[in-house]
Structures are given as C-alpha cells and as structure tokens.
Amino acid sequence: MSEFESMRAQLPASIMRGDVEKVLRAVMSEREPWEWFTWARIPFPSAVAILRALRDGNFLQSEHLTERGAALARELYVQAAPDLRCRNCMGSGTDWLALEKVYLRYLKIFEGRPRGEDPELDQGAMTPESLFRRLALMLQQGDVAGKNIAILGDDDLASVALALTGLPASVTVFEIDARICEYIATLARENNLDIRVVQQDLTRQLPRELLGTFDTFVCDPPETEAGLLLFVEKGLGLLRAGDAHAGYFGATVMEASLSKWKRWQMRLLQNHEIAFTHILPPFTEYESWPDEKPISDLLPLAHIAARPWYRFAFYRLETLPNFQPAQDFETELSKIFYFDEESYYEAFNG
C-alpha cells in the first residue's frame, strides 16, 4: 500500500487526492500555520481533516512534514510554491493609497462601529485595507462615480467609505441589524452623506419602488449555496434593465468547495443575462470574529491566529443588453442560509 493509500483510508470519501496535494503544498510553502488555509483553497473542515490525518499517520509533526510526509509529497509530486503576490495590492491589481485621505476618515468611523457580531447572522467585518482595495477596483471599473449603489448587508460600513469619496450619485444600505442601521444613519446625518438606510431582512420582499433602480450592487453573502444565491439574486433584482450595470460579491473557498462554486455559477449564468468579468484572488481579509476558535488538538493551530487569515475572493459581474431585473421573492429565514457541511464550525463537530 502506498503512503497516499494508507492516509486516504483515514479520510472522508468527499476528500479527493487534489485536496491532499493542496494541503501538503500549503504546509511546504507557508511558515505561518493559519495561512495554510489560504494556500490550500479548500473548505476549512476538509483542510482540518487532512491535517489531522497527516498528524495521526506521522506525516506531520507540529508545523513540519516528517520523513514519511516528505515521502508522501514525493509520491504525489508536490513541491513548495513561491509566494509571488504583490505586497501592495495583494492580488486586487489596484493601488488604494490614492484614497488615503478618505481611508483615514473612514478608519475612525470603522473603529467606532457596533460590536458584538451575531454568528447566527454570519456577521463579521473585513479589514479596512481590504475594503479600500475593493473600492479602488470599483472606481477603476467605472462603477462608483455618478452611480446609484446598493449595499446588501453592511457590517463593514462600505456605504460610508463609498459616500466619503463624494463620487456616487447615491448609496442605499439594506441591513437587517437595527444597531448597524442606526449607526450608519447617524453618521450620514452628522457628516452630510447621501446614504439611505433600509432595515431589511433579505428573505422578505424588497421595497417595490427600489427594484430595478440601481447601477451597482455590493454584497458579501453567506457561504452556503442558498445564502449566496439569496444575496446575489436580490442584488440582481435591484439593478436597472440593460447592459453595463455591475454587481460585486465576495466568495471563499474556505467554506465553499469548487463544486459549490460551479453550481451557483451555473444557476446565475443560466437564469440571468450576465457575465462574470472578474474573479480575483482572496485579497479580502476578515477581522477576527467573537467566537473564532483555535484547533486545540493540532499543535500549530492551538492558538488563535495573530493576524487576519480568513479571506474572500472578489467577483464582479456585468449585465448584458437583454438583462432584466431579477424577480423579487420571499423565503423562510433558516440556518440553511448560513451553515452547511462545508461551514467553518463543522471542523469542531464530533
């Protein structure tokens, strides 16, 4: 029996050879253990299961491969990969430092945001630098200046960052959390920012008068298939008919396999007159969340990460000439929008 066959017998059937190769490459390439999950680009629970199998089979000791682990890597033709990312843009392809004055104003507002994020609503905020990398991309693509922009969920206060530039025609926030709604509304009044705040559960129908009236939407949906489609299709219902309108959304592979990506990509492309113009690497980093956990049985991961490690890729879609706003709909609010077998928390079950 080969080293891989020996290890493979200890893993769930859903984990493929390619998944093991990706985790091995991550361990060989990255010194900081929490960064392994960024390198591996497979769902977090699967990566943790592979690391446990590597440890139990004496392929991995602490954060290093053993001689047996090195033999497994050779068997699978895995080698370390160099980190050639641009340290300034981190894969976004844009230089956000041109927005530094806006960033400094935003930073004080971000630091005063309501805390006590609710894991049941999948709440969490990206780092300010990550938000401004996104903002720079949106500006470069012509999706901010003079545009009516809809934000679906705003833990990150993206609406405030956009409004502080003075470039959008208007910014409208759809947010379920009353605390965040009040904070943004107060900031808008105090700073004379053109931000409309709508307290909105996205499983309910959107205000009819706002459907089909926006040029750009932005959201960071949950990682389940149902959750992502809920947010993105609500965004598509807000865009104007016709071509050259844009939608932006985040998506991870840390809680969504490529098979899941394929399913929702096909659903969106088959049901709506759109094209994906950008799928950018995971340059969006997320701040630590209140119930983030160490992995106590894996020594390299037995302490919370010292810096942000959870990352999103960033999608841009654009409407085509025959595009019509998506039909609005209602559904029941359920945990299926936030949690499935690929969710972060599954790594700690059992």
Secondary structure, 3 states (H helix, E strand, C coil): CCHHHHHHCCCCCCCCHHHHHHHHHHHHHCCCHHHHHHHHCCCHHHHHHHHHHHHHCCCEECCEECHHHHHHHHHCCCCCCCCCCCCCCCCCCCCHHHHHHHHHHHHHHHHCCCCCCCHHHCCCCECHHHHHHHHHHHHHCCCCCCCEEEEECCCCCHHHHHHHCCCCCEEEEEECCHHHHHHHHHHHHHHCCCEEEEECCCCCCCCHHHCCCECEEEECCCCCHHHHHHHHHHHHHHECCCCCCEEEEEECCCCCCHHHHHHHHHHHHHHCCEEEEEEEEEEEEECCCCCCCCCCCCHHHCCCCCCCCCEEEEEEEEECCCCCCCCCCCCCCCHHHCCCCCCHHHHHCC
